Amino acid sequence: MAGIYAGHFFGYTMRIDRQFLLSLLVPFFLLTVVFLLYKPGVTGPFLLDDPIHFQKLAGSDGEIDTTAEVLELVGSGSSATGRPLSFLSLLIDDNAWPAPPLEFKLTNVLFHVLNALLVFWLAYRLLVLLPRYSSKESIFLGATIALIWAIAPIQVSSVFMTIQRMTLLAGTMSLVALILLTYAWNQHQRPKATVLIFCAGFVAVVGLLFKETAISIVFYAACIGFLIKQLRGDNPHLYRLAVAFSVLVVLMLISYYVLNVSRMSELYAKRTFTMTERLLTEGRIIVDYLAQIFLPRMSESGAFHDDYPVSRNLFHPLSTFFCWLFLIATIVIGTLLRKRVPLLFFGVAWFIAGHFLESTFLPLELYFEHRNYLPSLGLWIALVVGVYHFLRIKGTALVFAPYLLLLAIVTFGSTTTWGQPGVLFHVWLQDNPQSLRARIEVVRYELEQGRFSEAKRIFLEGQDYIKRDAGYYLYGFIVDRCNNFNERFIDYDLEGLLEVIDRARFEHASLEGLNWLTERIGTDRCNLQLNELESITSRYLQTEAFTQVTGARISIENNMAKLATKQGNLDKAISYLESNYQLSKDVGYLLNAAYLLASAGLFESAELFLDRSEAIIGSSINPFEKRKNEIQLGDVRNALGVFKAQESKIKEVN
């Protein structure tokens, strides 16, 4: 008998040990595979908005080394929440600018690896909540889902568009919150469940401080609740709560748009499409996302999609009609079959709800692959679990093993390309010949390599595609005037540039070019006179496409203030700074005016601006902004004291 009991005991122990070892090996395998596939991309360059945001690490003297500069970095965001924690996370890698991209990209890879482990945990927790899956099955399915999700080629841009660390970290918080909710779902003691729900809510709020897409947690929770309700046959309280919060979020977003309709109209003025055109176009884009998710390809993917054709109506292009027909049919079929095929409804609802914030009526750019970072997860859960339902473990492994191999090959090729700037930019330009961003990046790279003729050829070729983007022509003008070439880079002069500005549509490249020139005018870097730059900048102020966008007008007028200061026209500079304050309500412009007045010896006027600034700062309700402005106010007051002391010494000498 003792031998029989011992045999049962050791057999049971070995089963436990195998399961325990499996649960340890799966995360290690995930970590290793994902890291190795993404590692080639860490040698790539900063892209798109990266330099705009990362230059904030320069602080006031090339690095961030004071509390005030940290607060300024944290409060530098312009979105609804400001995304302060995303900007704070940049200090993990460096506190100065310029900085090499390697460490930032490597950290992003590690965050993505962490998220892969969290996806495995979430999928495992979800499946063990369902009655038909054992712990072993849940580990297998969770690992398959996490691996497919993590190495899908569409995720590459989320990792290597470096500033999209905000997407990665918002995803981290979303996954942690959902994991906590799965524990709450299985908790029969109400006090413990309540604590878990509050913890999940707190994590969700933290996620919002990384990026607003974390609001989609409520949609994902409702999808999980639906699946549990259908497959367990009960109606958990958490499901009803998640549905109620989802409806509330939708109403809040619609209310936000309605209450800020004038602001939304202004933001749409920056775009080459209306809200209706955006909604129509997003139908085609969503279908394109689906194709990229399930049928991975290296071509036609990447960071630059500013040349994506806009749908002007339901039948122009005709693909708009068929894409919307497909989406509506999918949603209707999924809804009608939600009880018979709950996984289908779960996957469709998760994906569509995940795109509600960024792919509907808000005036954002049309196309970015990183918007699929978490929305694609619901599709993979539905697909993998659905296949397993029919084929079990061996059949599922036979189906997905070659598919995983295909994903790995495409992703490795893609990350290798992302790690080679020379190859990367040329591939993207070949895929998107009408993309202003892709063409400028190729021209810039060729110039850095000393290939002037090739850079010039590519730039002039772009003029056939890019007619109304003044930023493109301003970039060529900068290259021509701010480099010591033996021949002209462009085939137009200052008057030609001004003519393009007159007919231009809004784009950000012009603002970046004006900022760059304003900082360098008067140095030996550029063969450009102050009055020439003033002509260019003032022409932008006369162009409706730019002046109707408040942010653009503020940027241009701020440059005009700097030019007026360099010209010694103090009244003009103060006038522009006052206008900037009225447009932005940013007290920093008043403090700049106070400093200019103090440096000119107009102490009484400077003190009036300082007193006015102090009153405005005192009424601020944003603690980060208030503290930052208080420090700046103190700095200007100290500078005023220094200027007064210097003047007193001069008077004594005289």
Sequence and secondary structure as in RCSB ss.txt:
>XXXX:A:sequence
MAGIYAGHFFGYTMRIDRQFLLSLLVPFFLLTVVFLLYKPGVTGPFLLDDPIHFQKLAGSDGEIDTTAEVLELVG
SGSSATGRPLSFLSLLIDDNAWPAPPLEFKLTNVLFHVLNALLVFWLAYRLLVLLPRYSSKESIFLGATIALIWA
IAPIQVSSVFMTIQRMTLLAGTMSLVALILLTYAWNQHQRPKATVLIFCAGFVAVVGLLFKETAISIVFYAACIG
FLIKQLRGDNPHLYRLAVAFSVLVVLMLISYYVLNVSRMSELYAKRTFTMTERLLTEGRIIVDYLAQIFLPRMSE
SGAFHDDYPVSRNLFHPLSTFFCWLFLIATIVIGTLLRKRVPLLFFGVAWFIAGHFLESTFLPLELYFEHRNYLP
SLGLWIALVVGVYHFLRIKGTALVFAPYLLLLAIVTFGSTTTWGQPGVLFHVWLQDNPQSLRARIEVVRYELEQG
RFSEAKRIFLEGQDYIKRDAGYYLYGFIVDRCNNFNERFIDYDLEGLLEVIDRARFEHASLEGLNWLTERIGTDR
CNLQLNELESITSRYLQTEAFTQVTGARISIENNMAKLATKQGNLDKAISYLESNYQLSKDVGYLLNAAYLLASA
GLFESAELFLDRSEAIIGSSINPFEKRKNEIQLGDVRNALGVFKAQESKIKEVN
>XXXX:A:secstr
 HHHHHHHHHHHHHHHHHHHHHHHHHHHHHHHHHHHHHGGGGG    TTHHHHHGGGGBTTTB  SHHHHHHHHT
   SSS  HHHHHHGGGT SBSS  SHHHHHHHHHHHHHHHHHHHHHHHHHHHHSTT  HHHHHHHHHHHHHHHH
H GGGHHHHHSGGGHHHHHHHHHHHHHHHHHHHHHT  SHHHHHHHHHHHHHHHHHHHTT GGGGGHHHHHHHHH
HHHHHHH    HHHHHHHHHHHHHHHHHHHHHHHTHHHHHHHHTTSSS HHHHHHHHHHHHHHHHHHHHS  STT
 SS  TT     BTTBSTHHHHHHHHHHHHHHHHHHTTTT HHHHHHHHHHHHHTTTTSSSS   S  GGGGTTH
HHHHHHHHHHHHHHHHHHHHHHHHHHHHHHHHHHHHHHHHHHHT HHHHHHHHHHH TT HHHHHHHHHHHHHTT
 HHHHHHHHHHHTTT SS HHHHHHHHHHHHSS  SS S S  HHHHHHHHHT    HHHHHHHHHHHHHTTSTT
    HHHHHHHHHHHHT HHHHTSHHHHHHHHHHHHHHHHHTT HHHHHHHHHHHHHHH  THHHHHHHHHHHHT
T HHHHHHHHHHHHHHHHT   HHHHHHHHHHHHHHHHHHHHHHHHHHHHHHH 
